[in-house]
Amino acid sequence: MMNHHAKSLYVLADGARARFVERREEPRSFVTIEEIDSRDQLRALRQELRASPPSRVMQSGSAGRRHTVGPDDAVQRAKTDFIATVAGRATELYRARGCSEMVVAAPDRLLAPLRERLEDGGARTLAINRDLTKTPDGDLGEWLEHPGSQSPS
């Protein structure tokens, strides 16, 4: 259960966008303090990859066998880099703002890699398996005030 007297940083992320949110006491609300948006870069990468055919590489150890190095590899690498950027910035904000816990809301496939990086930075995290990146600040209380699907680290 989350300590309501603790200062929390809320990290709302998907594969290309993240919002960093704080809870304000007066008036009681959630407010986005910063955003990272790499949707345009991801879209541009996908367009570039569609415009050029995938490369073929020879696999050592199997004579003459070729494999395609496809766009999925580049897109996955871009998303992994994005998660590292989000975790780095979240850790900076967590420390700078004197937070004692972090709540991460992200789709399930991103929760583990994001939490792993955050916990390496010393943050105690709680997790919500949900993409809240498009949820307006005024509606976040429904999910963040008493998150029911949290799992403490």
N, C-alpha and C positions, 0 to 999 in steps of 0.2 A: 504494500500500500504506500502511496506517495505521501510524504510529509508536506502538509499544506503550508508550513512556515518556511520551508526551504525555498530558496530562489532557484527556479528551474529555467532551463533553456529548452525550447521545443524545436526540434529539427524535423521539418516536413519535407520529404524527398521522394522523387521518382527517378527515372533513368536520365533525365536531362534538366531537371529543375529542382531547386531547393529553396525553402523559406525558413528563416530563423525567427522564432516567435517568442515573445515574453508575455507573461500574465501581469496585467496592471490591476492594482487593488481598487483604485478610485478613478473613474468608475470601474467596477469589476469587468474586465474584458481581456481579450487576447489581441496583441498588436504585432504585426510583422515589422521587425527591426532591420532586416536585410534580406536580399534575394540573390541567388545565383541562377542564371538562366542560360543554358547552353543548347536550347532547342534549335536556334538558328545554325549553330556550328554542326550539330548532329544532322540536321536537314541538308546542309551543304555537303557534308561528308557522304551522305547517302546518294545525293545527286551525282557527285564526283565518281563514286563507285559504280553507279549505274551506267555512267558514260564511258567507263573503261572496262574492258573484259578482265576477268580474274586471271591472275598469274598462275603458272604451273611450275611446280618444283619437283625435283627428283628426290626420292626418299633414299637415304643411304641405308644399306642393309637389305634392300630388296631390289634386285636387278631390274632396271627399266621401269619401275613403278612410279607413276606420277600422281601428284595430289594437287588439287586446286586450293590456292590460298584465296579464300573468297571474302566478300564484303562483310559477312557476319563476324569474321575475326577482327576487322578494323572497327566495326561498330561496337563490338563487345569491349575492345580495348579502350575506345573513347568513353564508354560508360564506366568502365573500371577507373579510368583516370578522373572522371567527373566525381565519382564517389570518394576518391582520395582527396580531391579538392574540397568537397563538402565537409568531410571529416576534419581536414586541417583547419578550415575556417570555423567550424563548430567548436573545435578544441580551443582556438584562440578566443572566441566570444565567451565560452564557458569560463575560462580563466580570467579574462579581462573584466567580466561582469560579476565575478565572485559567486558563481552558481555552485550549488551543491549536488544538483542532479540534472540529468538530461533526459528528455522524453523524445524518442525517435518514432515518427510515424512514416512508414514506407511500405510499399508492397513487399510481400514475403521474400521474394528473390533478392531484394536489396538489404533486408534487415540484418542478416548475418554478416556480410562484408562491411557494412557501415558500422554496426555495433562493435565489431572486432577492432576496427581502426580507432573508434572513439574510446574504447576501453584501454587501448594501448596508450592513449593520451591521458589516462587517469580519470576519465569521467565515469561516474556511476550512471548507468543508463537503464531506462524502462522502455519497452517496445510496444507499439501498436501496429498491427498488420493491416494498414490501410493507407491508401494514397489520399492525403489531404491537401496536396499542393494547390488545387483549384478551389478549395473551400474558402469562402470569404472569412476575414477575421471575425466578423460578427457571428458566424455560425460555428466557430471552432470550439466554443464552450461545450457543446453537445458531445464532442469527442474527447476533449482534453481535460475538462473539469473533473470527471470521474471515469477515466478510461477503463473499460471493463476487460479488455483483452491484453492487459499489460503482462509482461513477464520480467521480473527483476533480474538483474545480472548478478 
